Amino acid sequence: MNLSALEWTTGSTGTQGPNPDLANVQIDNLVLTRTVPEPGTTVLVMIGFVCLLGGRRLRATAAGH
């Protein structure tokens, strides 16, 4: 089972006051992982940005002359 979202409330207030059932909560064996892109993907994204910036620079120089 994959957990995609977690909402945390420390207590509920309403006409009856705080909810005592939500006052104490324990979570055990919670593992948080972060996916890291492969180095090849990062290199391709950086090459794309360099090409975009180079294109803007060439266009700016051509418009200035």
N, C-alpha and C positions, 0 to 999 in steps of 0.2 A: 504494500500500500504506500503510495507516494502522497505526501502532504503538500498541497499547493498553496494553502493559506492558513493563517492562524490569527484569530482575533482574541485579544486578551482584555478582560474587564476586571477591575479590582473590586467592584461592588456595584450594585444596582440601587439607585435611589428613586423613589417614587412617593406615592402617598403613604405607603406603609413604612418608609424609612429604608436603611441599607438592608440588602439581602444577606443574611448570615451564611447561607450556603455557598456564596461566592467569595467569602472572606479568606479562606485557606485553600489553596490549590497546590498540588505537587505534580510535577512532570518528571518522569524517569526515562532514561535511555533515549533521549532526544538527540539526534545527530543532524547537524547542519552541514551541508556540503555546497560548494560553489563550483560551478563548471568553469573551466579555463579553456579558452580556444586553443587549438593546436598552433604551433609556431608558424606553420605554413600559411594558415588563415590570416594570422596577424601580419605577416610579411606582405601578403597580397593586398590587404586593406591599406597598409602604409604606402605601397607602390601606387595604389589608386589615388590616395590623397596627394602624393607628390605629383602625379600626372595632372590632377585637377588644378593644383596650385601653379604648375608650370604653364598650363594652358591659359590661366588667367593672366599670368605675367606676360606671356607672348601677346595676348590680345591687348593688354594695356600698353605695351611698347609699340605695337602696330598702330593703335589709335592715336598715340602721341606724335607719330611722325607723319 
